[in-house]
Amino acid sequence: MFGQKKPLLFIPLIILLFAILLISPQKTVHLKSGLLLLLRTPLSLIYRLQISTINVKKIFTFYSEYSTMQKKIKELSFQANQVTELELETQRLRKILELKENTPNKFIVSRVIGKEPNNWLNSLIIDKGSLQGISINQPVMNFSGLIGKIIEVNPKSAKVLLISDVNSRAVVLVQSTRDEGMLEGIGKGLCRLKYLTVDSEVKLGDVVVSAGLGGVYPKGLVVGKIESIKIERGGIYKSCIVKPLSTLSGLEEVLCIESDLNQSDLD
């Protein structure tokens, strides 16, 4: 039945085509112009929609590529940072190895694993303890110089009191003049050298070393340099501010000096 009605669908189309053929060329032009005016708006909308669709696809493609590139940049940045850290660690360990080879002292190399919240700037925790041969009053240094001593020991960790702590004391020498004095911590990474004679010829930049007295610090360990000098009130003695050669706030590895004299509670 559908097959019988199918030819009837073409009758209006045939009539329309026949009518167009009968129309004069001038009228055909007018008809085409009318159709163009009628279709211009929907065609324009269709064109804009198509362009917008293409632009949206480009935006999504660009965003996807941008996200992928950002991930790769982060991965490469992380890898670069890891390489930098390994290079810096290698440099530090090489300096420690050179120090061990060029000094008579024996060392136990330790990593800094923490700091006490109530004494953040003046003490630290290392990853070696009594099981590795660490003991109370054992001197601690890095490749730049003396940094402090062991004050507390656990089986696998220990606490280091830095020379900048207000509870730290050590007998030291001014290397150039051989003047002897008492070094005490004053916090903020600095120390004060006290009890130098008024006529002492110490000057700015002079190196301060351990005197080897008191049974804790071996003689000759570099402590720091003199940053300022003043005569104390009353003119009884001179005192100096000493800045340790080691940057005490950024320590990562330290050397615990093995000594038979580290059981004394002096210094």
N, C-alpha and C positions, 0 to 999 in steps of 0.2 A: 504493500500500500504506500509505503514511504517512497519506494522507487517510482510509483506513478506520479506523485506530487513533485518530485525533484525537478523535472523540466519546467514546471510552472514558476519556480524561483528565478529563473533566468529571464522570464518575460519582461519584468519591469526594467531590468538592466539593459536588455536589448532595445527596449523602447527609448530609454534614456540616451543610449549611444546614437540611435537613429535620429533622435531629436537634435542632438548636438551636431550631427553631420548636416542637418537641414539648416542650422543656424548660419547666418552669414559670417564671414571671417571677422568683420568688425565687432559683431555681437559676441563672437567667441572670445575675442580679446577682452571685452568688458566682463564676460563671464569669468575668465581666468583671473582678471584683476580683482573681481569680487571675492572669488574663492581665496585668493592670496590674502586679501584684507581680513577675511573671516578666519583664516587659519594662522595668521601671523602671530597672534597672542599665544595660542596653545603651543605652536611650534617654538616660540621664544622661551616659553616656560619649560618645555621639554629639553631644549638646548641647555638652559641654565641648570636644570636639574642634573643633566648628564655631566656638565662641567663640575658641578658641586660634588657629585658622586666621585668623580676622578680625583678631585682635590682632597676629599676626605680619605680616599684610599692611599694617596700619597702621604698625607699627614700620619696615618696609622703606620705606614711602612717606615717613614722617617723616625717616628717615635720608637718603634720596635728596634730599628738599627741603632738609634741613640742609646736605648737601654742596654743593648748588648755591648756597645762600646764602653759605656760607663762601668759595666761589670768587669770587662777586661782591664780597664784602667785601674780599678780598685785591686784586682788580682795582681797586676804588674807592680802597683805601688806597694802592696803588702810584701811581695817577693823581693822588691828592691830594699825595703826596710829590713827584711830578714838578712839579706846579704850584707847591708851596712852594719847591722848589729854583730854579725859574725866576724866581719873585718875588724871592728873596734875591739871585740873580745880577744881576737887573735893578737892584736897589737899589745893589749894589756898583758896577756899571758906571756908574750915574747919578752916584754920588759921584765916581768917577774922571773922568767927563766934566766935572763942575762944577769939579774941581780943575784940570784942563787949561785950562779957560776962564778961571780966576781967578788963574793964576800965569804968570810970564814963561817958565818952563822948558818945554822940549819933552820929550815922553815917548814911550817905546815900551812899549805895554801888552803884558804877557806873562802867560801862565798858569803856575802851579806844576804841574809834571808828576812830581815825585819828590823823594826825600830820600836822602841817603847813609846806609846802615845803621850805619856807624861814627861818624857825626856827625849823628844824626837830629834833634836839637833845635837845631842851630846852623848848618845850611847847607841849601840846597835847590836843585833843578834847575828851570830855566824852559824854555819852549818856543820861545825866540828865541835866535839865535846870530849869528855874524859875517855871515851872508847877510842878516840883517835890521838890521845896523848896531850890534850889541852888541860892546863892546870891554872889555878888561881895565880894572879900577878904575872902571868906570862906576857911579855911585851908584844905589841902588835904594831905592824907598820905596813905600808905599801911601797911601791917602787919609788915614790917621791920622798918618803921619810917616815918618821915615827908618828903614830896616830893615837896610841893609848895602850891600855893593858886589860887583861882579863880580870873581871871581878866576880863572875858567877859562872859555874860550870854544871852542865847536865850531861847525861850520857852521850847525846848526839847534837848538842848545841851549847853555846856559851854566850855570855854577855860581855861586850867590850865597853869600857869607860873611856871616852875620848879625852885627849889632853885639853880640850877646850871646856870641859865640864868644870863647874865651880868646885867640885870635890877632888879634882885632880891636882897632884903636886909632884914635882920632879926637880932634882938638882941638875942644873945645866951649866954649860960654858959658852961664852962668846968666843967663837972659833979664832978670830983674828987677835984679840987682846988677852985671851985666856982668863978673863974675868968670870968669876963664879957667882951664881945667884940662884934664887928659887923661882921656878916657873909654876904659875898657877893658872887654871882656866878661868875665863871671865864670861864664857858663853858666846853665842853668835859666831862660832868658829875662830875665836881669838884667844890669846893667852897674854898674861902679864909677867914680865921678868922683874923680880924685886931684889932689893938689897945689893945693888951694885954700888961700889964706892963713888963718892962725889967726884973724885978726880979720874974716874974711868974714862978711857978714850973711845968708848963705843960710838959707833956712828950708824946712820940709817943704812939699811941694806946688809948689815953684818949678819952672818949666819950663826945660828944658835944650835948647839949639839948637846946630846946627853953627856953628863959628867961621869957616869959609871958608878955613882955613889948610891947607897941605899939598897943594893942587892936586887934591883928590879930591871932597870934599863942598862944594857951594855954600853960601854963608853963609845962615843963618837957617832951615835945615830943622829942624823940630821933632823932637827925639829922644825925650824922655820927661819924667817928673816925679821929683823927689827924694822918696824914701821914708824915708830915715834919714840921720842926720848924726853923725859922731864925729870926735874929735881923735885923730890917730894917736899911737902910742907915742912919747914924747919930746916931744910938743907942737910938732912942726915944721910940720905942715899939717893941714888938715881933709880928710876924704874923705866921700863920700856914696854911698848905693846909689840907682841910678836905674832906674826901671821904664819901659821903652819904652811909648809910647802904643799902638803896634801890638801886637796879640796875635801874637807870632812863631810860635806853634805851630799857628795855624789859617789861614795865608795861602793864598789861592786865586788871586788875581790881584795882580800887582805892576807898578810903573812904573819903567822904566829911564830915568834922566834923561840926555838928550843934552847933552854938554858937550865943549868943546874942551880942557878941563884934565884929562881922565880918564886920561891916559897916565902920570901920575906914579906911582911906587911908594911914595910917602910916605903918611902918615896911617895 
